[in-house]
Amino acid sequence: MTFAYPWLLLLIIPLAGLIIYAFKRRKPTVIISSIKPFSSVAGAGRASLFSNLPLLLYSAATAILIVAAARPQRGIEELMQRAEGIDIMLILDVSPSMAAYDIPEKYTTGKEVANAINAGKIKNRIAIAKEEIKKFIENRPNDRLGLVAFSTLPFAACPPTLDHGWLFAHLERLDAGSLGEQTGIASPISSAVNRLRNCESKRRVAVLFTDGRNNVNAQITPIQAAKLAKTFDITIYTIGIGSRRSYVVQDGFFGKQLIPLQDEFDEKLLKDIADTTGGRYFTAADEEGLKKTMDEIDKLEKTSVEQPRFVDYRELAQPLIITALILILAGFILSATWFMKVP
């Protein structure tokens, strides 16, 4: 509880002094030889005992009126959040190589690697990418995010939306090898640009995840697609996924086998795409690397949020004034009847 005029409460100090003076002030007296003639008067004892009751009522009423004049208030605070979101398109490679496993250096033997994969300690690239993308989306509740999957051809899985639950559902359905055998980078960039170019937000971003080289002859090249993005003021971050210790699991005559994966992403192309649009290029050799990369992009692309503070005050003076008036009325009635003094 707060007071609009707290300095008025200082008036209680002189009021307390007046009350003390009134109670200690010596009342006029008449010296008589005996009070026996007055002992039979009805209510004489009670009048003597409660003679100060009206004064107490008036004093309490005055104190309450002083508190009411200070305007006691109870505030209910409301924070109105205004967020200026960013439109982001996530471009995810789902070519067959995204099913590969990038083996951390701490695993040195085939048996250790097989045991780690079976235990879920090592996940394939597509699983890691989907997991980190989910975390990225969860950290950006005010941003509209969309998804383009690609391999040989692009697939616009989800337009930019604030319905992140819907986006999660589309992301979960994606799997490595579901859209062909090759890797075409130009078309998915163009698809993302097409989705972002008419968005009204001040900041528009695309994040490209890939582990392979562009090997699809499209109508435009990846660099031309990047220049198109720049035309619409769209920034592209590129992420090269994979390491030199990457393997794919294949079924052989003696069961599942780990086959080394020779193909790598085109680092120069990914750098050029990012540089063309004013973005940045990142590498993610394993799960930890991709996590750090997504955290870095999350820091680079911050949503601006304003939080104006509103306080709705409820005035508490009215019931105090009513209470004070009741006390004054009670004191007046008692003074005029029960405690009436005859000159």
N, C-alpha and C positions, 0 to 999 in steps of 0.2 A: 504494500500500500504506500502511496506517495501523497504529498500535499502540494496543491497549486501555489499556496501562499504560506509556507511553513513559518515565516517570521511572525505571523499573527499568534502562533502558539506561545510566544513570549509573554503575552497578556495574562497567561495563567499565573505567572509569578506575582505580579501585584495583586491579582485576585486572591491568591493564597494568603498574602499578607493581610488583606482586608478581612478575610474570614477568620484568621487567627486573632486579629484585633477585636473583631466583633464578639468572639467567644470569651476572650479574656477581659473585655471591658467591664469595669465594675458598674453594676446596675444601680439605679437610685433606690435607696432603702429608707424605711421609716422605722424608728425605734419604738417598740411597744413593749409593754410589761409582760404580755402573755399572748400566745397564739391559740389558746384554748377556744376562744369564741369562734375561730375560723376552721377548726378541725372538723366540724360537721358539714362543711360546704362540699357538695358532691364534686368529685373530679379535681379537688385541690391538689392532692398528691400527684396525680397523673400530669396535671398542668406543670407542676414544678419539675417533674422528671423529664417530660418531653417538650419543655417550653421552647427549645431551640430547633424543633423539627421543621417549622416553616423556613427558618434561616438556612437549614441544611438543604432543603429542596430548592430554594432560590439560588444558593451557591452552586449546587450541582447543575442546575439549568444554565447558569451563566457559563460555567466551564464547558458544558456541552455545546453552547452556542459559539464559543470561541473556537472550538475544534471544528464546528461546521463552517465557520467563516474562513478557516484555513483551507477549505475545499479538499477533504480527503478523497482520493481516487484510487481505484484498482484498475491497473492496465493489463490488457490482453495483447501481447506482442504477436505480430504477423510479419513473416519475411516473404516478400513477393519476389520470386526468382525469375529473372528475365535472361534467357540464354540465347546467344547468337550462335547457332550450330554451323557445322561444316558439313558439306556434302562429300562423301568419300565412296569411291568405287574400288572394291577389292578384286583383283584380277588373278585368279588362281590356276596354275598349270595342273592339269589332271592327266598328263601323258603317262604311259606305262612306267617310265623311269621314276615317277613319284612314288612307286611302291618299293623303291630301294631303301636299304638301311645304311645309314652312315655310322660306322663303328668308332666309338671313342678309343683313344690310344691305350686306355687301361686294360682293354681286352686284347690279349695277345694270341690266344689259341682259338681254333675253330670250335672247340667244345665250349669254351667260355662264351663265345659269341652266340652259339646255338642256345645255351642255357639262358642267357640274358634275354634273347628274343622270346623264348618260350615263357619266361617269367614276366614279360612285359616291361623289362627294364630298358630295352631298346625298341623304339617304335619306328615305323617307316616314315618317309618324308611327308606323305599326304596326311597321316594321322597327326604328326607333330604340327604341321601347318594349320590344320583345322582346329586343333586345340589352342594354339596361340592366337589365331584369328578370333575365336570365341572370346578369349580374355580381352583382346583389343576392343571388341564390340561392347563388352560389358562395361568397360571403362569409359565409354563415350555415349551415355544415355541421351544426350541432347543433340547428337549428330545423326543425320540421315546417311545410312550406309547401304550400299548395294553390292551385288556380286556378279562377276562374269567368270565362268569356267572356260577353259580352252585346252585344246590339244590340236588336232588337225584343223578343226573349226571352232569358233567361239560359241558359247551358249550363255545368253543373258539370263542367269538363274533368278536374279531378283533386282528390281530397280531400287534406287535410293529410297529408303523408308525409315520411319521411326519405329515401326513395328519389328523390333529386333527378334522377337520370338518367331515370327514368320521367316526372317532371314536365317535364323539358326536351323530351322527345319529344312530349308533349301540347301544349306551348307552341309548338313548331315547326310544328305542323299548322294553327295558327290563321292566318287571313288576313282582311283588311278586306272586309266585305260578305258574309261567309259565313253570317251569322245573321239577315239581314234588312236593311231599309233605314232603320229608325228607331232611336231611342236611348231605352231604358227603364232608368232608374237604380234605381228602387225594388226591382224583383224581384231583380236580382243582389245587392243588399245583403242582402235577406232570405235568399237562397240561401247567402251566405257566413256569415250569422249562424247559420243552421241547421247548417252544417258545424262551426262553432266552439263552439257553446253547450255541447256535451257533452265538449269536450276537457278534460283534467285539468290542463293547464299553468296556472301562476299568471298568465301574461300572454297575452292573446289580441288579435290585431291584424288589421285589414283595410286594404288599400291600394287605393284606387279611382283608376283611370286613365280619363279621358274627355276628348273634345274637343267634345262636343255638349251640347245642351240636352235635358232630359227632355221627350219628346213622345209618350210611351206612357201611356195611362190604365190603370193597374194597380189592383188591389184596395186597395192602400195607397199612400200618397205617399212620396217619398224621405225626408222628415223623419220620418214615422211609422216607416219602416224604420230610420232612425238611432236613434230612441227605443227601438226593439226591441233594437238592438245595445247601447245603454246599459244596458238591463235585465239583459243577460247580461255586463255589464262588458267589453264589446268596444270597443276604441278604433279609430276609422276616420281614416286619413289620406287626404285627397283631393288629386288632382293634375289641374289643368286644363291640357291639352295644346293648343298652337297659338298662332299669332301673327296679327297683322293682315296680314302678307305671306305668306299661304298660298294655294297653287294646287293644282288637281288636273289631271292629264294626261288629255286626252280625244282620241280619234281623230276628226279632222275631214276635210273634203274635201281639204285640203292637207297631210295627215299629222297627226302628234301636235301638239296645242296645249295651252298652259297657260291654264287658266280660273281666274280669281280665285274663292276660296271665301269667301262672305259670312258663313256661320253661325259663331258662336262659342259657347264653353261658358258656362254660367250660373255666373258667379263667386260671386254671392250664395248660390245654392243649395249650392255646394260648401263655402263657408265655414260655412254653417249646419249642414251635415251633420257637418263636423269639430268644430265648437264643441259640438254636442249630445253627442258621445261623448268629449269631452276630447282630441281629436286636433288636427291642424294642417292648414291648407290651403296648397298650394304651386302655383305656376305654372311651366310649362316651355314657353317659347316656341320652343325648338329643341333640338338634340341636346345641346349643352353645358348648357342649362338643366335638362333632364331628368336628366343625369348628376349635377349638383350636388344636385338634389332627392333622388335616390336615396341619394347619399352622406349627406345630412343625416338622412334617415329611418333609415339604417343606424346612424348615431351615436346617434340617439334611442332606438333599440330594441336595446340591448346584451344579449347572453346572458351570464348569470353563470356563471363557470367556476372551480371549485376544483381545485387541483393538489397533493394531499398527496404528500409525498416519502417514499419507502420505500427503504431501503438493505439489501440482503441481503449479509451479510458471510460470507466463507469463511475459516475458521481455518487458518493456515499453520504453527502451532506443532508439530503432530504429526511431520511429516518432519524437522524440526530436532531434536526430542528423540531420534528414532531415530538420526540421524546422530551426535549427541553420545554416545549409549550405545555405538555401534560404535567410536568413537574411544577411549572409556574402556576398552572391552574390549581393543582393540588395544594400548593403552598398558600395560595390566595383563599381557597375554601377553608382550609384549616385555620388560617389567621382570622377569618371572619366568623367562624363558628366555634370550634373546639378550643382554640387558643386565643379567642377574642379577649382583648384587654380593656377594662373599663377605666377611664381616667380617674 
